[in-house]
């Protein structure tokens, strides 16, 4: 293998030798894609392979990601990684995804979860199909993580998954620049990240949901991502100051009791557990195991 690579390097034509340099010119973009915030997804039946309409909605999910990819490419993105972040993490249809992106599928079991694949080499994070935190009014399929968590706070700030994932990105010095989903998550995202670009594809009325036409959603997502990357210099990574304290309120006491045995964790209130460290990675490790 090493010899073959050496020969290839020695013999490559000039144009091929320049490719690695050219690839560094544009931004490197990380796209995490959930499903509950995709246009027209309004019921859990539509989000898993057991549902009769799942094939339709996973196709719509793939098209909505493609719109984000197209926007990124028009803005000059040099490299795009798409992380399938919902359920099985095997929802996006690989052959229908834009050929200029790489797709990360399935769960490693590690602490990065919906942000698996992120590292310090990225320039921007984009969330597509995201949803509001558990307990949000007029939100579509609102929940936090596995659904067994009622509330997640870091340093006293109650966070949706977008906020937690934004902190993971921030720990690698990468800013969140764009969120697409329902109106509720877009409002929560702007409260956390400030003046980022957002695209509201639907609006909850109780558990009902008023949706844009999916083609309209895709037009807005493509334009929004392009605009966000055009403003890239304005965005800062989301970082809280150490020490970091994570507080998780569970939906039943069994989980609160079990997770209070995590080394260094403390019981908070009736069904809550908190954990403090100067290293954000320790909080990621805690949440990976606190289920
Ligand atoms: Zn999901």
Boltz pocket constraint, residues with backbone or C-beta under 6 A from the ligand:
constraints:
  - pocket:
      binder: B
      contacts: [[A, 34], [A, 35], [A, 36], [A, 85], [A, 86], [A, 87]]
      max_distance: 6.0
